[in-house]
Amino acid sequence: MASHEESIVIDAPLSEVFAYVNAPATIPDWMTGMIEVRNVAGSGAGQQYDWTYKMVGVHIRGQNVVVEHMPNECATHQGIGMLSSAWTNIVEPRGGGTKLTVKLEYTIPVPVLGKLAEHLTVRRNERDIKTSLLNLKEALEG
């Protein structure tokens, strides 16, 4: 299982950052590689949605379930399907803005991508997470 943690400070209110980053409908707007989110059902803990993500040229489909939701603190989206994952968003006040920390754990679908591509995929995903957080910062500050 691969894991990565990344943080960014966003000049926006904590409640706005938390709501935006955890709203399935906004995920394709800022997350590098996320092609589509659909079939959103519910809200908060127990919310579910389907997604299509492009990883190193391969379209991967799955479903997320929000397994933890503490408003304006943290939320964990657990992925099932071709890509098993847990994506946790943690927000905390920082100056006049918000520090967002993303903790990601996931299993590379080796049969889909191939064992040789696994290491390169992890490095690429780390770069994509950094880019995604910059996209998020731009969306919320601009």
C-alpha positions in Angstrom: 0.0 0.0 0.0 1.3 3.4 -0.9 0.8 6.5 1.3 1.4 10.2 1.0 0.7 13.2 3.1 0.7 16.8 1.9 -0.4 20.2 3.4 -1.2 23.6 2.0 -2.4 26.9 3.5 -5.4 28.4 1.8 -6.5 32.0 2.3 -10.1 31.1 2.8 -12.4 30.4 5.8 -12.1 26.9 7.3 -15.7 26.1 6.8 -15.5 27.0 3.1 -12.3 24.9 2.5 -13.9 21.9 4.4 -17.1 22.1 2.4 -15.4 22.5 -1.0 -12.8 19.8 -0.6 -15.4 17.2 0.6 -18.1 18.0 -1.9 -18.0 15.2 -4.5 -19.3 17.5 -7.3 -16.3 19.8 -7.0 -13.6 17.1 -6.9 -13.1 17.0 -10.8 -12.6 20.8 -10.7 -9.4 20.6 -8.7 -8.2 17.0 -8.5 -5.7 16.1 -11.2 -6.8 12.9 -12.9 -10.4 12.9 -11.7 -12.5 12.7 -14.8 -16.0 12.3 -13.4 -18.0 12.0 -10.2 -21.5 10.7 -10.5 -24.4 9.0 -8.6 -23.8 11.1 -5.4 -26.1 9.8 -2.6 -26.5 11.2 0.9 -24.3 13.6 2.8 -21.8 13.5 5.6 -20.9 10.1 7.0 -22.3 7.4 4.8 -22.4 9.6 1.6 -21.5 7.5 -1.5 -20.4 8.4 -5.0 -19.0 6.8 -8.1 -16.0 8.1 -9.9 -13.7 7.7 -12.9 -10.0 8.5 -12.4 -7.2 8.5 -15.0 -4.0 7.1 -13.6 -1.0 7.0 -16.0 -3.4 6.8 -19.0 -5.6 4.1 -17.6 -9.2 4.9 -16.7 -10.0 3.4 -13.3 -13.6 3.3 -11.9 -14.6 3.0 -8.3 -16.9 4.1 -5.5 -16.2 6.2 -2.5 -18.0 6.1 0.9 -17.5 8.8 3.4 -16.6 6.7 6.5 -15.7 9.6 8.8 -17.2 13.1 8.8 -16.5 15.6 11.5 -17.7 19.0 10.2 -14.9 21.6 9.9 -12.3 19.1 11.2 -11.8 16.0 9.1 -13.5 13.7 6.6 -12.3 10.3 5.3 -13.4 9.1 1.9 -12.8 5.3 1.5 -12.5 4.0 -2.1 -13.5 0.6 -3.3 -13.3 -0.9 -6.7 -10.3 -1.1 -9.0 -8.4 1.2 -6.6 -8.7 0.7 -2.9 -8.0 3.9 -1.0 -8.5 6.1 2.0 -8.4 9.9 1.5 -8.5 12.0 4.7 -8.9 15.8 4.6 -8.0 17.6 7.8 -8.6 21.3 8.2 -7.3 23.6 10.9 -7.1 27.4 11.4 -3.9 29.0 10.2 -3.6 32.7 10.6 -6.5 34.2 8.7 -6.9 31.1 6.6 -7.0 27.4 6.7 -4.3 24.7 6.7 -5.5 21.6 4.7 -3.7 18.3 5.2 -4.4 15.5 2.9 -3.5 11.9 4.0 -3.8 9.3 1.2 -3.3 5.6 1.4 -4.0 3.5 -1.7 -3.3 0.2 -3.4 -1.9 0.4 -6.9 -4.0 -1.9 -9.2 -0.9 -3.9 -10.3 -2.8 -6.3 -12.6 -4.1 -3.2 -14.5 -0.9 -1.2 -14.6 1.8 -3.8 -14.3 4.4 -4.3 -11.6 7.1 -2.3 -13.4 4.8 0.8 -13.5 4.0 0.6 -9.8 7.0 2.7 -8.6 6.6 5.3 -11.3 2.9 5.6 -10.6 3.5 6.3 -6.9 5.9 9.1 -7.8 3.5 10.5 -10.4 0.6 10.4 -7.9 2.7 12.3 -5.3 3.3 15.0 -7.9 -0.4 15.0 -8.9 -1.5 15.5 -5.3 0.7 18.6 -5.0 -0.7 20.0 -8.2 -4.3 19.2 -7.0 -3.7 21.2 -3.8 -2.4 24.1 -5.8 -5.5 23.9 -8.0 -7.7 23.9 -4.9 -5.9 26.9 -3.5 -6.4 28.8 -6.7 -10.1 27.9 -6.9 -10.8 29.0 -3.3 -8.6 32.1 -3.3 -9.3 33.3 -6.8 
